[in-house]
Amino acid sequence: MSAVRGLVPAVTAQSRARLLDEAERLFLAQGYDRVSVRAVNAAAGMNPAAVHYHFGSKRDLVVALLQQRLGPLWAEPLAELDRARAAGWTPTVAEVVTVIVEPFDRLAREPSGPMLLQLLARTVLFGRELPWDDPWFRHRPWRELLAGARPDLGEREIADRWRLAFDLLLQLYGQPVADAFVPPPAAATVAAFVTAGLDAPRPADPSRTERGAP
């Protein structure tokens, strides 16, 4: 009986992997909107409730697919940042931006990359709060990195700058409403532009300006 129980996690992992593989293949061939949960189940050779059983919904299937395919692209560079910070080094804004932009640029040039990036953009820009497991898909770690590089900025300013930066990157690389993928500018150009925004001088306090304060 214990041997049978030990097989269950492996079978579940294999089933999830097969569903993710088939979902990616179908999304790439037909587009996200044209692919139904039923089609994913059928392509994987599984029963009609398989996606709901293993993931919960089509949206949750997409979240799992994005984390599995995109997470590894950022994992090692981000781990290096973590190790460096633990050793007392504070990365600059430009160094943090490079860690973000380079995987986007590399993915945009891979066969399935534009499809995955568009899924990411549509999921994040047009969706509600999502059940990400990977902390790097959330905003808090990035806010902490910017706060370390720019301690003069307040929490609200940091949050606003990251929101603007991520919206730009998702629109540029994900192109959520485009019919055909348009190659983005050079990664160095994108990184320089995003760095300039994140690392801009702290804006003047409007209340002080109105009073004529220096």
N, C-alpha and C positions, 0 to 999 in steps of 0.2 A: 504493500500500500504506500509506504514512504517513497519507493522508487517511482510510482505513478505520480504522486504529488510533486516530486522533483521535476517531472517532465512538463508540468503545467506552465511554469514561467517561460521555459524554452519555447513551447508551442505558441504561447501568447506573443512572445517577441518575434517569432517567425511570421505569425499572422499579421502583426502590426507592420513589419518590414515589407511584406508582400503588398499590403494595402497602400503603403506609402509609395512604393515603387510604381505600382499601377496608376495611382493618382497622379504622380509626376509625369508619367508617360502620356496619360490622357490629357492632362492640362497642357502639355507641350504640343500635342497633336491637334487638339480641338479648341483650346482656350478654356479658362476657368468657368465661364458662364454656361458653356454648352455641356459641361460634364456634370452628371447627376451622381448622387450617392449610390443609386442603384447600378449605374454603369461601372463605378469603381468596384463595387462588390462582385459584379459579374466578371469583370476583367481579371480579378484576383481569384476567381473560381470559388468564391465563398458565399455564404447565405446572405439574403437581403438585409439582414440586421447587423452584419459584421462591422461596418463603420461605426454605427451607433454603439455597439457593444464595446469596441476597442478605443474609440475616441470621444463619442458623444454626439458630434454633429459634423457637418461639412466644414464649418469654420474651425472647429477644434482639430480636424484632420489637417487643415492647412497650417495651423499653428505648429503642430507636431512636425509636418514636413519642412517648414521653414527653419525650425530649430535644429532639426537633424542635418539639413543640407547647408545652412548658413552659419550655424554656431561654430563649427570647426574652423572656419575661415578667420574668425576673430579670436579663437580660444588661446592660441599660443602667444600672439602679440600682446593680448591683454594679460595673460599670465606673466609675461616678462615685465609689464608695467607694474603688476602687483608685487612681484619679487623686488623690483627696484625701489618701489615705495617703502616696502618693509625694511629695506637696507638704508633708508633715509634720504633717497633721491626723490626730488619733486619734478615730474615731467613738465615741460613747457606746453603751452597751448598748441604750438605747431607740432610737437611730437605726438600729442594726443590725437590731433586731427589726422596726421599721417596714418595712425593705427586704424582710424575709421575709414578713411577714403581708399586706401590701397586695396582692401578686399572688395569694396564696391566696384572699383575699376577693373580688377581682375575678373570678377564674376560677370561683369557686363560683356566680356569678350569670350565667354564660354558658351557652348551650344544651348544649354538650358538656362543660362544665367539671366537673360532678359525676362523670361517667363517667371522665374523665381523672384526677381526683383520687382516685377509688376505685382505679383501676389503680395509681396511684403508691403509695397506702397499702398495697395488697395486695402489690405487688412488693417494697417496702422492708421492711415489717413481717414478712412471712411468707416472704421469700426469703433466699437465700444472698447472698454477696458478688456484686455485679452489675457488668457491664462498662461502667460509665459512661465516656464520653469527656469530658464537660464536667466540669471540676474542681469547679464549684459544686454538683454533685450528690453530692460526697463531703464528708466531715466536716472534713478538715484546714483548708480556708480559713476555715470558720466558727470553728474553735477558735482560729485565729490572731487573728481579729477580737476574740473575747472576751478572749483573753490580752492584747491591746493595751489594751482598756478596763478590764480587771481584772487587773493584773499581780500582785496579791496572791494569786491563786488558783493552785494547782498544776495540773499537766497532767491528773492523774486527776480532780480536781474539775471542771475545764473540760469534759473529755470526758463525765463523768456528767451535768452540767447540760445540755449540748447533746442528749444522748441522750433525757433526759426531755422537753426542749422539743420536739424533733422528733417524738417519739412522740405527744405531746399534739396537735400540729398535724395530724399525719397521721390520728389518730383523729377529731379534730374536723371537719376538712375532707374527709378521704377516706372516713370512715365505712365501713371495709372489710367489715363484716358486716351492714350495714343493707340492708333490702329496699327502702326508699324514702329519698330524700335529705331530711334535715332541715336547714333553713337554719341556719347557724352564728350565734353572737352577733355583735354589731357588731365591726368590725375594731379599733376603739379599745379595746374591752373585752378582746379577745383579746390585743392587743399589750401592754396594761397588765399582764395576768396573766403572760404569758411573760416580760416584762421583770422583774417582781418576782422570779420564780424565778431567772433568770439572774444578776441583779444583787444577790441576797441576800447578807447578810454571810457571811464565811467561817465554816464550822462549827468549833466548838471541837474540839480534839484530844482524842479519847476517852481516850487514855492519860493525858493531863495532868489531865483531869477526875476520873478514877478515883483519882489520887494526891492530889486536893485542891489541885492547883496553880492559881494565879490565871489 
